[in-house]
Amino acid sequence: MTPIKALAAALAALWLAGCATDAPPANRYTLPDDALAAPAALAGAEADHRLIVAQPSLARFLAVDGLVLQLDDITLNEASRHLWAEPLGLQLERRLRARLAARLPDTRILGETAGEPREAAATLRLTVDRFQGRFDGQAVVAGQWQLRDAEGALQALSPFAVEVPLARDGYPALVRALGRGWDTAVDEIAGEIKRLR
């Protein structure tokens, strides 16, 4: 075999191997729309209270592109082809603010960097320790939240933990169940904020 034919054969073999190993494209997910969320223009329009909502702080293993699955009691796996369409922290913050605005209609919900006046505003911070699918078919949402008044004094510090069964197998069902779990946690937090007033 001539050197040119040998090179052509090697290139053809490499090309065929490349075609055989092409992986399907990744699937990207966003949390489902929240039907309860208040329109931004109406949220807190007649506000008696102000609440600054910080972006949730995520456990390091959750601050990744892929959805996280808990395979057993100690093993976590980040999906390589089932990815968040945008950073999870941003999605959780947006949903948190919208849902709080719906649940607390007398409250003006502010972001940490909003250019609005901050006087007389309480601050809500969340840490998310679990936001994953689990081997037993549950979506798990857990962490803790704290509320500080306008002077910085701690008003409440409490854990939250919600488990939602998946309606069926698969990543789309997991994403929907995680969205429901987050909504439930936020509703519980909103209820506690009301009680503290």
C-alpha positions as CSV (number, residue, x, y, z in Angstrom):
1,M,0.0,0.0,0.0
2,T,1.4,3.4,-1.0
3,P,1.9,6.0,1.8
4,I,-0.9,8.1,0.3
5,K,-3.4,5.2,0.3
6,A,-2.3,4.3,3.9
7,L,-2.9,8.0,5.0
8,A,-6.3,8.0,3.2
9,A,-7.3,4.8,4.9
10,A,-6.3,6.1,8.3
11,L,-8.2,9.3,7.8
12,A,-11.3,7.4,6.7
13,A,-11.1,5.2,9.8
14,L,-10.8,8.3,12.0
15,W,-13.7,9.9,10.3
16,L,-15.9,6.8,10.7
17,A,-14.9,6.5,14.4
18,G,-15.8,10.2,14.9
19,C,-19.2,9.7,13.3
20,A,-19.9,6.6,15.5
21,T,-19.2,8.5,18.7
22,D,-21.2,11.6,18.1
23,A,-23.3,12.1,21.2
24,P,-26.8,13.5,20.9
25,P,-27.2,17.1,21.9
26,A,-27.8,18.1,25.5
27,N,-31.3,18.8,26.8
28,R,-31.7,22.1,28.6
29,Y,-34.3,22.8,31.2
30,T,-35.9,25.8,33.0
31,L,-38.2,25.6,36.0
32,P,-41.8,25.6,34.8
33,D,-43.8,28.8,34.8
34,D,-45.5,29.7,38.1
35,A,-49.2,30.3,37.5
36,L,-49.5,32.0,40.9
37,A,-46.7,34.5,40.3
38,A,-47.9,38.1,40.4
39,P,-47.2,40.3,37.3
40,A,-44.1,42.4,38.1
41,A,-46.0,45.6,37.4
42,L,-48.6,44.8,40.0
43,A,-46.5,43.2,42.7
44,G,-46.4,45.3,45.8
45,A,-48.1,48.2,44.1
46,E,-49.9,49.2,47.4
47,A,-47.0,48.1,49.6
48,D,-47.1,48.5,53.4
49,H,-43.9,46.6,53.8
50,R,-40.6,46.2,51.9
51,L,-38.6,43.0,51.7
52,I,-35.1,42.7,50.1
53,V,-34.7,39.2,48.7
54,A,-31.1,38.0,48.2
55,Q,-30.2,35.4,45.5
56,P,-30.3,32.0,47.2
57,S,-26.9,30.6,48.1
58,L,-26.4,27.1,46.7
59,A,-24.4,24.2,48.0
60,R,-21.3,23.9,45.8
61,F,-22.5,20.6,44.2
62,L,-25.7,22.4,43.1
63,A,-23.9,25.3,41.5
64,V,-23.3,23.3,38.3
65,D,-24.8,23.1,34.8
66,G,-26.2,19.6,35.1
67,L,-29.2,18.4,37.1
68,V,-28.1,16.5,40.2
69,L,-29.3,13.0,41.0
70,Q,-28.7,11.3,44.4
71,L,-27.9,7.7,43.4
72,D,-27.9,6.3,47.0
73,D,-27.4,7.5,50.5
74,I,-24.0,9.0,49.8
75,T,-23.5,9.3,46.0
76,L,-24.4,12.3,43.9
77,N,-24.2,12.5,40.1
78,E,-24.3,15.6,37.9
79,A,-26.1,14.8,34.6
80,S,-23.8,15.5,31.6
81,R,-26.6,15.9,28.9
82,H,-29.5,17.2,31.1
83,L,-28.5,20.7,31.9
84,W,-30.0,23.9,33.3
85,A,-30.7,26.5,30.6
86,E,-29.4,29.2,32.9
87,P,-27.7,29.2,36.3
88,L,-30.0,27.5,38.9
89,G,-29.4,30.3,41.4
90,L,-30.9,32.9,39.0
91,Q,-33.9,30.7,38.3
92,L,-34.6,30.1,42.0
93,E,-34.2,33.8,42.8
94,R,-36.6,34.9,40.0
95,R,-39.2,32.3,41.1
96,L,-38.7,33.2,44.8
97,R,-39.3,36.9,44.2
98,A,-42.4,36.3,42.0
99,R,-44.0,33.8,44.3
100,L,-43.4,36.0,47.4
101,A,-44.9,39.0,45.6
102,A,-48.0,36.8,45.0
103,R,-48.2,35.5,48.5
104,L,-47.4,38.9,50.2
105,P,-49.4,41.4,48.1
106,D,-48.9,44.1,50.7
107,T,-45.1,43.8,50.4
108,R,-42.8,45.4,47.8
109,I,-40.2,42.7,46.9
110,L,-36.8,44.1,46.1
111,G,-33.6,42.6,44.8
112,E,-30.3,43.1,46.6
113,T,-29.1,45.4,43.8
114,A,-32.3,47.3,43.1
115,G,-31.9,51.1,43.0
116,E,-34.9,51.7,45.2
117,P,-34.8,53.1,48.8
118,R,-33.8,50.5,51.4
119,E,-35.1,52.2,54.6
120,A,-37.6,50.1,56.6
121,A,-36.8,47.0,54.5
122,A,-36.4,43.6,56.0
123,T,-34.0,41.1,54.3
124,L,-34.6,37.5,53.4
125,R,-31.7,35.1,52.7
126,L,-31.9,31.4,51.8
127,T,-29.3,28.7,51.6
128,V,-30.2,25.7,49.4
129,D,-28.5,22.5,50.5
130,R,-30.6,20.1,48.4
131,F,-32.2,20.5,45.0
132,Q,-32.0,17.1,43.4
133,G,-33.7,13.9,42.3
134,R,-33.3,11.0,44.7
135,F,-33.0,7.3,43.9
136,D,-36.5,6.6,45.5
137,G,-38.3,8.7,43.0
138,Q,-38.5,11.9,45.1
139,A,-37.5,15.4,44.2
140,V,-35.8,16.9,47.3
141,V,-35.7,20.6,48.1
142,A,-34.1,21.6,51.4
143,G,-32.1,24.3,53.1
144,Q,-32.6,27.1,55.6
145,W,-33.9,30.7,55.5
146,Q,-33.3,33.7,57.7
147,L,-35.2,37.0,58.0
148,R,-33.6,40.2,59.4
149,D,-35.4,43.4,60.2
150,A,-34.4,46.8,58.8
151,E,-31.8,47.2,61.6
152,G,-30.3,43.8,60.9
153,A,-31.7,42.0,63.9
154,L,-32.5,38.4,63.4
155,Q,-36.3,37.8,63.3
156,A,-36.4,34.2,62.2
157,L,-34.0,31.4,61.3
158,S,-35.5,28.1,60.2
159,P,-34.9,25.1,58.0
160,F,-37.1,24.0,55.1
161,A,-37.4,20.6,53.6
162,V,-39.9,19.4,51.0
163,E,-40.1,16.1,49.1
164,V,-42.3,15.7,46.0
165,P,-42.8,12.4,44.2
166,L,-42.1,12.3,40.5
167,A,-45.2,11.8,38.4
168,R,-43.2,9.6,36.0
169,D,-39.6,8.7,35.2
170,G,-37.4,11.1,33.4
171,Y,-35.7,14.5,33.7
172,P,-38.7,16.6,32.6
173,A,-40.8,15.1,35.5
174,L,-37.9,15.8,37.9
175,V,-37.7,19.4,36.8
176,R,-41.5,19.9,37.3
177,A,-41.3,18.2,40.7
178,L,-38.4,20.4,41.8
179,G,-40.4,23.4,40.8
180,R,-43.4,22.3,42.9
181,G,-41.1,21.6,45.8
182,W,-39.6,25.1,45.6
183,D,-43.1,26.6,45.4
184,T,-44.1,24.7,48.5
185,A,-41.0,25.9,50.4
186,V,-41.6,29.5,49.4
187,D,-45.2,29.3,50.4
188,E,-44.2,28.1,53.8
189,I,-41.7,30.9,54.2
190,A,-44.3,33.5,53.1
191,G,-46.7,32.2,55.8
192,E,-44.0,32.5,58.5
193,I,-43.2,36.1,57.4
194,K,-46.9,37.0,57.7
195,R,-47.1,35.4,61.1
196,L,-44.1,37.4,62.3
197,R,-45.7,40.8,61.4
